């Protein structure tokens, strides 16, 4: 029996009130803070083909007792956390730039 993959989905609202669904790629704690790496989610695979592979990095904060995800305003912190997530994601998905291209050969 095979297990079916079910993504962790979050509907986030931007400062203009626009909602978008994101898939959770990774969560980590770093220097006492909790961070999230998300990517836009598309139910229709054709829509995903046009996506640029954007990864959104957010930070945990609290509004009273409710945990919320907020933007990282500090550019240095954003860059540092983004680099850590990119390394982690590359390891999770085992991207290998040295692999041979398995696309069909063209004949001349």
URSULWO-V432420 format. One record per pair of residues at least 4 apart in sequence whose C-alpha atoms are under 7 Angstrom apart, sorted by the first residue. I is the first residue (numbers start at 1). J is the second residue. If there is no record, write none. Layout:
i = <I;I>
j = <J;J>
//
This chain:
i = <7;8;8;9;9;9;9;10;10;10;11;11;11;11;12;12;12;13;13;13;13;14;14;21;21;22;22;22;22;23;23;23;23;24;24;24;25;25;25;26;26;27;27;27;28;28;28;29;29;29;30;34;34;35;35;35;36;36;36;37;37;37;37;37;38;38;38;39;39;39;42;42;44;45;57;58;58;58;58;59;59;59;59;60;60;60;60;61;61;61;61;62;62;62;63;63;72;74;75;76;77;78;79;80;81;82;83;84;85;86;87;88;89;90;90>
j = <23;23;24;21;22;23;24;21;22;23;19;20;21;22;19;20;21;17;18;19;20;18;19;40;41;38;39;40;41;38;39;40;41;37;38;39;37;38;39;36;37;35;36;37;34;35;36;33;34;35;34;59;60;58;59;60;57;58;59;55;56;57;58;85;55;56;57;54;55;56;47;48;48;49;82;69;70;71;72;69;70;71;72;67;68;69;70;67;68;69;70;66;67;68;67;68;78;78;79;80;81;82;83;84;85;86;87;88;89;90;91;92;93;94;95>
//
